[in-house]
Structures are given as C-alpha cells and as structure tokens.
Amino acid sequence: MVGTREHAESFLTQGLADSRRSELMTAARKGEPFDVESGLPKSMVDQNRDIPWYEHARNYIAMKWDDSPGNTRRTLAEAMATVTPAFVKDTKGMPDARTVRSALYGWAFNKNRWEEEPPAEVAQVLAWFQRKSLPTSALTDRLLVKAALRALSKRLDGKTAAPGTISRKRAIFYNSLEFAVDAELLTDNPLDRVKWKAPEQVTEEVDPACVPNPAQAAKLLTAVRDQSKRGRRLTAFFGCMYYAAARPAEVIGLRVTDCDLPRRGWGTLRLHETRPRSGTAWTDSGEAHEKRGLKHRPRKAVRPVPIPPELVALLRWHLTAYGAAPDGRVFQTLRGGLVQDTGYGEVWAEARSRALTPTEFHSALAKRPYDLRHAAVSTWLSSGVEPQLVAERAGHSVAVLFRVYAKFLKDGDDAANAKISARLGRSV
C-alpha cells in the first residue's frame, strides 16, 4: 500500500515474487519515496520511464521543429548528429564518420523525412544506432558528457571547429538535456556539473580591411553592371545592400509596394519581409527559400530606410528595364524566380576581379557581397550620423552596433575630441 492505494503484482514463481518483495523492502529501508500511481519506488519508476538517447534526441527535434525556421532546423539536426555517436554502448560495426553524419543529419534528425523510406544503407545506420544507443539516464556519467563536448568541438576531418560553431552546438546540446530533465529522464542537467573550458568567443567586430570605401564600392557596382546581362539585372540588387544596408534576404523579398521612389531627392524602402535560403529538405513548403519577417523582429515589423538619390535612380532604372515579378518582387531571375546566392555570388566574384587591383583582389576587401552592408553602416557612422539612428536603419540594436562596428566607432575619436576641445575652449 502506498498512501491509501493498494497495489498488487503476480509472478510465475515464488522466487520471483520474493525477489521483487526484497527490492521493495530495500527501497523502503533506504527511505526512498514511492510513487502513488504505480506503487513502485522512484528508482524503479525512473528505469521504466528511461528511453535510449537516440529516441530522446528525435523527441527533442520533434519538440523544436514546428516553431523553428529552416536554418534553425538544420542547426538542430547538425548538433544532434554530432553528439549522438558519443552515446553508444560500443563502436563495433559503426560505419565511418561521414556515413554516420550523413544518415543522422539527413534522415534521423530531419523530421520532414520521417515518413519517407530511407535508402538501404541509411536504414542500416539508423538501425545500428537504435540497437546501440545508451539510455538517456547514462548521461549522469560526466565522462560521457565530456566525450560529447569533445565531439562537438571537432570537425569531420578531425580539426578543431570554429568557436562559434562549438558554442552554438553546445547551447543546443544543453537545451536537449534540459528537455530530458523536463521529461524526468534526468534529475538535473549534467552539463552544469561538468568542468569544461568554453572555446574563445568569435570576435563579432567587422574588420575594416573587408569594407570598401565609397570609391571602391562605386567601382564594384560599375563592374557588376558592365560584365553581363545578369550583372545589369543585379546592379540595383547590390545597390540596396550598399546604399540601404539591407541584408541579401531582405533584398530578395523586396516588393515594388515597399519602395517610395520620387523623381528627385531621397526615397524610402520599407523592409518587412525576408527570403532566407534554407534548402528544400528543411522547409515546410518544400521550397528552398522561406518567407519570414525581419531578423530578430516581430513578424509584422517594418523597418523604413531612407535611401539616397543614387539608389532611387538605380531602382527606377531597374523597374523600367525589367519590371517586377508576378508577385510584386523587385528582383527576379531571367525566368522570374527568386535570386539565388550562387548566382549573385558568381557575379560578385567577377566584379571583384575587374574592379580591384591584384593586391586588393587577393585581400579580404569586399570578399563577400555582405561586406557592402558593412560598408553602408561604416559610411553612415563616419559621416557623423548618430549611432542610435544608424542602428535603427540597419536593423540592429544599439548594443549590437557598438559591438560589431566598434572599430569604426573608434575612428571617430579624433573628431569627437576636436569637438570637445572646441567646446571646452569656448567655455574658458
């Protein structure tokens, strides 16, 4: 009897019944709490509830999936695929690392594929992990947890992963263990008890060596325009990144109705939609791009960005020459589709080879189209625009602006000092 409830269990032999009675008596002498519903001591209840880590990891993916965008789903799957091989009873019969990663990442932890029949070789790998996976309760062993941390610190080739990648995977691993605690598979999060030196944080500061100055940016845009038909179609695309500090995914989603393009003077872009590329395997729609709101903003948030006459002219010319896509998008491919990162990346690489000197070309200068956005923000800061206004137009918080563009803010020290000196001189 536990509380006011009686419990009974039948056994085939007297010996089995005596053994169970002995287990119950031992738990009672130790003062272990008993579960009213089952009539069993807590340790036995936990054993009955325990599931293999492989199953728990899939439950964690299922829990996170619906509320996660495609790129987050990929990151979750990558983290689970990295740590899961550390939680097996033995490695006998385990395939090579690349085969394992491909099966776990592409099938075991991709919920979109759970209803599909995997190829035979993938099915064998997944069946192996189902057989060999340790129970989730085994993660109370700190050495096991440390083995997982070592795994997420390495790339497939054995080299140390980037600090940012390690930190991101560790955060997901920690969250999966918190889910195990919530599911009463673990009493506490074992990572809290493991001594582990976190990797050095990736510096978020933009390197000024990557950022083109206005003259270099103008040459690059000209080189985009002059190289091909595809380049001409992308001139205003890159212009939005340089003159409006727009992210590529924001430019891809830009619509004609979002643009105020007067014949003279400054115009405005109202950014409110992004089209990040996640890959067809990770989206609910089966399309490579998702339709989402602004980064780190509520879904219906709008970010108005004043744009100079130079960009107004580029956009007006673009719309006159090419029109808009059927759904109202400003930019489209020759076939009316979404602009792809591979396509505009090739155009940008060719523009660099044409516009930059050999020394500049082999440097980090404007290596990525995204550096045009950095150039826009740095230009605004060096022009004396208040950081709060720069952050608002760029879609940053002020804290992120100060952290990411610290070097450009420091460049204004001399000008600030001169203003302070002038003020102090007038007050004497």
C-alpha positions as CSV (number, residue, x, y, z in Angstrom):
1,M,0.0,0.0,0.0
2,V,1.3,3.5,-0.9
3,G,-0.8,6.2,0.7
4,T,-4.3,4.9,0.6
5,R,-3.9,2.9,-2.6
6,E,-3.3,-0.8,-2.7
7,H,-1.1,-2.4,-5.4
8,A,-0.7,-6.0,-6.5
9,E,1.5,-7.8,-9.0
10,S,1.6,-11.5,-9.9
11,F,4.6,-13.7,-10.7
12,L,5.1,-17.1,-12.2
13,T,7.1,-18.4,-9.3
14,Q,7.6,-17.9,-5.6
15,G,11.2,-17.0,-6.1
16,L,10.4,-14.1,-8.5
17,A,7.8,-12.8,-6.1
18,D,10.3,-12.9,-3.2
19,S,12.9,-11.1,-5.3
20,R,10.5,-8.3,-6.0
21,R,9.4,-8.1,-2.4
22,S,13.1,-7.9,-1.4
23,E,13.6,-5.0,-3.8
24,L,10.7,-3.1,-2.4
25,M,11.8,-3.7,1.2
26,T,15.3,-2.5,0.4
27,A,13.9,0.7,-1.1
28,A,11.7,1.3,1.9
29,R,14.6,0.8,4.4
30,K,16.6,3.4,2.4
31,G,13.8,5.9,2.8
32,E,13.3,6.1,-1.0
33,P,10.0,7.8,-1.9
34,F,7.3,5.6,-3.5
35,D,5.1,6.5,-6.5
36,V,1.4,6.5,-5.6
37,E,0.2,5.7,-9.1
38,S,2.5,2.7,-9.8
39,G,3.2,1.7,-6.2
40,L,6.9,1.4,-7.1
41,P,9.9,3.2,-5.6
42,K,11.2,6.2,-7.5
43,S,14.3,4.4,-8.8
44,M,12.1,1.7,-10.5
45,V,9.8,4.3,-11.9
46,D,12.7,6.1,-13.5
47,Q,14.0,2.9,-15.0
48,N,10.6,2.2,-16.6
49,R,10.5,5.7,-18.0
50,D,14.0,5.7,-19.3
51,I,14.5,5.7,-23.1
52,P,17.5,5.5,-25.4
53,W,19.4,8.7,-26.2
54,Y,18.7,8.2,-29.9
55,E,14.9,8.2,-29.2
56,H,15.2,11.2,-26.8
57,A,17.2,13.2,-29.4
58,R,14.4,12.6,-32.0
59,N,11.8,13.6,-29.5
60,Y,13.8,16.8,-28.9
61,I,13.9,17.5,-32.6
62,A,10.1,16.9,-32.9
63,M,9.5,19.3,-30.0
64,K,11.5,22.1,-31.6
65,W,10.6,21.5,-35.2
66,D,7.3,23.3,-35.8
67,D,8.3,26.5,-34.2
68,S,11.8,26.7,-35.9
69,P,12.7,28.2,-39.3
70,G,14.5,26.1,-41.8
71,N,18.0,27.3,-40.9
72,T,17.4,26.6,-37.2
73,R,16.2,23.1,-38.1
74,R,19.4,22.4,-39.9
75,T,21.5,23.7,-37.0
76,L,19.5,21.5,-34.5
77,A,20.0,18.4,-36.7
78,E,23.7,19.1,-37.1
79,A,24.2,19.4,-33.3
80,M,22.2,16.2,-32.6
81,A,24.1,14.3,-35.3
82,T,27.4,15.4,-33.8
83,V,26.8,14.3,-30.2
84,T,24.7,11.1,-30.8
85,P,27.7,8.9,-31.8
86,A,29.2,9.6,-28.4
87,F,26.3,7.9,-26.6
88,V,26.6,4.3,-27.8
89,K,27.3,1.1,-25.9
90,D,30.3,0.3,-28.2
91,T,31.6,1.1,-31.7
92,K,31.6,-2.4,-33.1
93,G,30.0,-2.2,-36.5
94,M,29.8,1.6,-36.6
95,P,30.2,2.9,-40.1
96,D,32.7,5.7,-41.0
97,A,32.2,9.2,-39.6
98,R,30.9,10.7,-42.8
99,T,28.4,8.0,-43.4
100,V,27.1,8.3,-39.9
101,R,26.9,12.1,-40.1
102,S,25.0,11.9,-43.4
103,A,22.5,9.4,-42.1
104,L,21.9,11.2,-38.8
105,Y,21.8,14.7,-40.2
106,G,19.9,14.0,-43.3
107,W,17.4,11.4,-42.0
108,A,17.3,10.7,-38.3
109,F,17.0,14.3,-37.3
110,N,15.2,15.7,-40.3
111,K,11.5,15.5,-39.3
112,N,10.5,16.2,-42.9
113,R,11.9,12.8,-43.9
114,W,10.5,10.7,-41.1
115,E,7.6,9.5,-43.3
116,E,9.9,8.6,-46.2
117,E,11.6,5.2,-46.8
118,P,15.4,5.8,-46.4
119,P,17.9,4.1,-48.7
120,A,19.0,0.7,-47.5
121,E,22.5,1.9,-46.4
122,V,20.9,4.7,-44.4
123,A,18.4,2.4,-42.8
124,Q,21.2,0.1,-41.7
125,V,23.0,3.0,-40.0
126,L,19.8,4.1,-38.2
127,A,19.0,0.6,-37.1
128,W,22.5,0.3,-35.7
129,F,22.0,3.4,-33.6
130,Q,18.6,2.2,-32.4
131,R,20.4,-1.0,-31.1
132,K,23.5,0.6,-29.7
133,S,22.2,3.8,-28.2
134,L,22.7,4.2,-24.4
135,P,19.8,5.0,-22.2
136,T,19.4,8.7,-21.6
137,S,19.9,8.2,-17.8
138,A,23.5,7.1,-18.6
139,L,24.3,10.8,-19.2
140,T,24.7,11.2,-15.5
141,D,28.2,9.9,-16.2
142,R,30.3,13.1,-16.6
143,L,32.9,11.3,-18.8
144,L,30.2,10.5,-21.3
145,V,29.1,14.2,-21.4
146,K,32.8,15.2,-21.8
147,A,33.0,12.9,-24.7
148,A,30.1,14.6,-26.4
149,L,31.7,18.0,-25.8
150,R,34.9,16.8,-27.4
151,A,32.8,15.5,-30.4
152,L,31.1,18.9,-30.9
153,S,34.5,20.6,-30.7
154,K,35.8,18.7,-33.8
155,R,35.0,18.8,-37.5
156,L,34.6,15.7,-39.5
157,D,38.3,15.9,-40.7
158,G,39.4,16.0,-37.0
159,K,40.4,19.6,-36.9
160,T,39.0,21.9,-34.3
161,A,35.7,23.5,-35.2
162,A,35.2,27.3,-35.2
163,P,34.5,28.7,-31.8
164,G,31.1,30.0,-32.9
165,T,30.1,26.5,-34.2
166,I,31.2,24.9,-30.9
167,S,29.3,27.4,-28.8
168,R,26.1,27.0,-30.9
169,K,26.2,23.2,-30.8
170,R,26.9,23.2,-27.0
171,A,23.9,25.5,-26.5
172,I,21.6,23.1,-28.4
173,F,23.1,20.1,-26.5
174,Y,22.4,21.9,-23.2
175,N,18.9,22.6,-24.2
176,S,18.3,18.9,-25.2
177,L,19.5,17.9,-21.7
178,E,17.1,20.5,-20.2
179,F,14.3,18.7,-22.2
180,A,15.5,15.4,-20.7
181,V,15.1,16.9,-17.2
182,D,11.6,18.2,-18.1
183,A,10.7,14.7,-19.3
184,E,12.0,13.3,-16.0
185,L,14.7,11.2,-17.7
186,L,17.4,13.1,-15.7
187,T,17.2,14.7,-12.3
188,D,19.4,17.6,-13.3
189,N,21.4,18.9,-16.3
190,P,24.8,17.1,-16.2
191,L,26.4,19.9,-18.1
192,D,26.1,22.1,-15.0
193,R,28.4,19.7,-13.2
194,V,31.0,19.2,-15.9
195,K,34.1,21.3,-15.9
196,W,34.8,22.3,-19.5
197,K,36.7,25.2,-20.9
198,A,34.5,27.1,-23.3
199,P,36.1,28.0,-26.6
200,E,37.2,31.5,-27.2
201,Q,34.4,33.7,-28.4
202,V,34.4,34.6,-32.0
203,T,35.0,38.3,-32.4
204,E,31.9,39.9,-33.8
205,E,33.8,43.1,-34.8
206,V,33.8,43.9,-38.5
207,D,37.3,44.0,-39.9
208,P,37.9,47.4,-41.6
209,A,40.1,45.6,-44.1
210,C,36.9,43.9,-45.5
211,V,35.0,47.1,-46.0
212,P,35.3,49.0,-49.3
213,N,35.3,52.8,-49.2
214,P,32.9,54.8,-51.3
215,A,35.2,55.0,-54.3
216,Q,35.9,51.2,-54.3
217,A,32.2,50.5,-53.8
218,A,31.3,52.6,-56.8
219,K,33.9,50.7,-58.9
220,L,32.5,47.4,-57.8
221,L,28.9,48.4,-58.7
222,T,30.1,49.6,-62.1
223,A,31.9,46.3,-62.7
224,V,28.7,44.4,-61.8
225,R,26.7,46.5,-64.3
226,D,29.3,46.1,-67.2
227,Q,30.1,42.4,-67.1
228,S,26.9,40.8,-68.4
229,K,23.1,40.8,-68.8
230,R,22.9,39.0,-65.4
231,G,25.2,41.7,-63.9
232,R,22.9,44.5,-65.1
233,R,19.9,42.8,-63.5
234,L,21.8,42.7,-60.2
235,T,23.3,46.2,-60.1
236,A,20.3,47.7,-58.1
237,F,20.3,44.5,-56.0
238,F,23.8,45.1,-54.8
239,G,23.0,48.8,-54.6
240,C,20.3,48.1,-52.0
241,M,22.9,46.4,-49.9
242,Y,25.3,49.3,-50.2
243,Y,23.1,52.3,-50.0
244,A,20.4,50.9,-47.7
245,A,22.5,48.4,-45.6
246,A,19.9,45.8,-46.5
247,R,20.6,42.1,-45.9
248,P,20.6,39.9,-49.0
249,A,17.5,38.0,-47.8
250,E,15.7,41.4,-47.3
251,V,16.6,42.5,-50.8
252,I,15.3,39.2,-52.3
253,G,12.0,39.8,-50.6
254,L,11.7,43.5,-51.6
255,R,8.5,44.4,-53.4
256,V,7.6,47.4,-55.6
257,T,5.0,48.4,-53.0
258,D,7.8,48.7,-50.4
259,C,9.6,51.3,-52.4
260,D,9.0,55.1,-52.4
261,L,11.0,56.3,-55.5
262,P,10.4,60.0,-56.2
263,R,11.8,61.6,-59.4
264,R,14.1,63.8,-57.3
265,G,15.6,63.6,-53.8
266,W,15.7,60.9,-51.3
267,G,13.3,57.9,-51.3
268,T,12.4,55.2,-48.8
269,L,12.5,51.4,-48.6
270,R,10.1,49.8,-46.1
271,L,11.7,46.4,-45.3
272,H,9.4,43.9,-43.7
273,E,10.0,40.5,-45.4
274,T,13.0,38.3,-45.8
275,R,13.6,35.2,-48.0
276,P,16.4,33.2,-46.3
277,R,17.6,30.1,-48.2
278,S,17.3,27.0,-46.0
279,G,17.2,24.3,-48.6
280,T,14.2,22.2,-49.8
281,A,14.8,19.5,-47.2
282,W,14.2,21.8,-44.2
283,T,11.2,23.9,-45.1
284,D,7.5,23.0,-44.7
285,S,6.7,24.3,-48.2
286,G,9.4,22.2,-49.9
287,E,10.9,25.3,-51.5
288,A,14.5,26.4,-51.0
289,H,13.6,29.8,-49.6
290,E,11.3,30.6,-46.7
291,K,9.1,33.7,-46.4
292,R,9.8,35.3,-43.0
293,G,9.7,38.6,-41.2
294,L,12.8,40.7,-40.4
295,K,15.6,39.2,-38.5
296,H,15.2,39.3,-34.7
297,R,12.0,41.3,-35.1
298,P,8.2,40.6,-34.7
299,R,6.7,39.0,-37.8
300,K,4.8,42.2,-38.9
301,A,7.6,44.6,-38.0
302,V,8.6,47.2,-40.7
303,R,12.0,48.9,-41.0
304,P,11.8,52.1,-43.0
305,V,15.2,53.1,-44.5
306,P,15.7,56.4,-46.2
307,I,17.7,55.9,-49.5
308,P,19.8,58.5,-51.3
309,P,19.1,59.6,-54.9
310,E,21.8,57.3,-56.2
311,L,19.8,54.2,-55.2
312,V,16.5,55.8,-56.2
313,A,17.9,56.2,-59.7
314,L,19.2,52.6,-59.8
315,L,15.8,51.2,-58.7
316,R,13.8,53.3,-61.1
317,W,16.0,52.2,-64.0
318,H,15.8,48.6,-62.9
319,L,12.0,48.6,-62.8
320,T,11.8,50.4,-66.1
321,A,14.1,47.9,-67.8
322,Y,12.9,44.6,-66.2
323,G,9.6,45.3,-64.5
324,A,8.5,43.4,-61.4
325,A,7.9,39.7,-60.8
326,P,4.3,38.4,-60.9
327,D,4.1,38.5,-57.1
328,G,5.4,42.1,-57.0
329,R,9.1,41.4,-56.2
330,V,11.5,43.9,-57.5
331,F,14.3,41.4,-58.3
332,Q,13.9,38.2,-60.2
333,T,15.9,35.8,-62.3
334,L,15.6,35.7,-66.1
335,R,12.9,33.0,-65.6
336,G,11.1,35.0,-62.9
337,G,12.4,33.0,-60.0
338,L,14.0,34.1,-56.7
339,V,17.5,35.5,-56.9
340,Q,19.9,32.8,-55.8
341,D,23.0,33.3,-53.6
342,T,25.1,31.1,-56.0
343,G,24.1,33.4,-58.9
344,Y,24.8,36.7,-57.3
345,G,27.9,35.3,-55.7
346,E,29.4,34.5,-59.1
347,V,28.6,38.0,-60.4
348,W,30.2,39.5,-57.4
349,A,33.4,37.4,-57.7
350,E,33.8,38.5,-61.3
351,A,33.2,42.2,-60.3
352,R,36.0,42.0,-57.8
353,S,38.4,40.6,-60.4
354,R,37.5,43.6,-62.7
355,A,37.3,46.4,-60.2
356,L,40.1,45.7,-57.7
357,T,43.9,45.8,-58.1
358,P,45.7,42.5,-57.8
359,T,46.7,43.3,-54.3
360,E,43.1,44.2,-53.3
361,F,41.7,41.2,-55.1
362,H,43.9,38.8,-53.1
363,S,43.0,40.5,-49.8
364,A,39.8,40.3,-47.7
365,L,38.5,43.6,-49.3
366,A,34.8,43.1,-50.2
367,K,35.3,39.4,-50.3
368,R,31.5,38.8,-49.8
369,P,28.5,40.8,-51.1
370,Y,27.6,41.2,-47.4
371,D,30.5,43.5,-47.0
372,L,28.5,46.1,-48.9
373,R,26.1,46.2,-45.9
374,H,29.1,46.7,-43.6
375,A,30.3,49.5,-45.9
376,A,26.9,51.2,-45.7
377,V,26.9,51.2,-41.9
378,S,30.6,52.3,-41.7
379,T,29.8,55.2,-44.1
380,W,26.9,56.4,-42.0
381,L,29.0,56.3,-38.8
382,S,31.9,58.1,-40.4
383,S,29.6,60.7,-41.7
384,G,28.6,61.6,-38.2
385,V,25.1,60.0,-38.1
386,E,24.1,59.3,-34.6
387,P,24.7,55.6,-33.6
388,Q,21.0,55.2,-32.5
389,L,19.8,56.3,-35.9
390,V,22.3,54.1,-37.7
391,A,21.2,51.1,-35.6
392,E,17.6,51.7,-36.4
393,R,18.2,51.9,-40.1
394,A,20.5,48.9,-40.2
395,G,18.1,46.8,-38.1
396,H,20.4,46.4,-35.2
397,S,20.1,47.1,-31.5
398,V,22.4,49.8,-30.3
399,A,24.3,47.3,-28.2
400,V,25.0,45.1,-31.3
401,L,26.0,48.1,-33.3
402,F,28.6,49.1,-30.7
403,R,29.9,45.6,-30.5
404,V,30.1,44.8,-34.2
405,Y,31.2,48.1,-35.5
406,A,33.4,49.0,-32.6
407,K,36.5,49.8,-34.8
408,F,34.5,52.3,-36.9
409,L,33.1,54.0,-33.8
410,K,36.7,54.3,-32.5
411,D,37.7,56.0,-35.8
412,G,35.5,58.9,-34.7
413,D,37.6,59.6,-31.6
414,D,39.7,62.4,-33.2
415,A,36.6,64.2,-34.5
416,A,34.9,63.8,-31.1
417,N,37.9,65.0,-29.3
418,A,38.1,68.1,-31.5
419,K,34.5,68.9,-30.8
420,I,35.1,68.6,-27.1
421,S,38.2,70.7,-27.2
422,A,36.4,73.4,-29.1
423,R,33.6,73.4,-26.6
424,L,35.9,73.5,-23.6
425,G,37.8,76.3,-25.3
426,R,34.7,78.4,-25.7
427,S,33.8,77.9,-22.0
428,V,37.1,79.3,-20.8
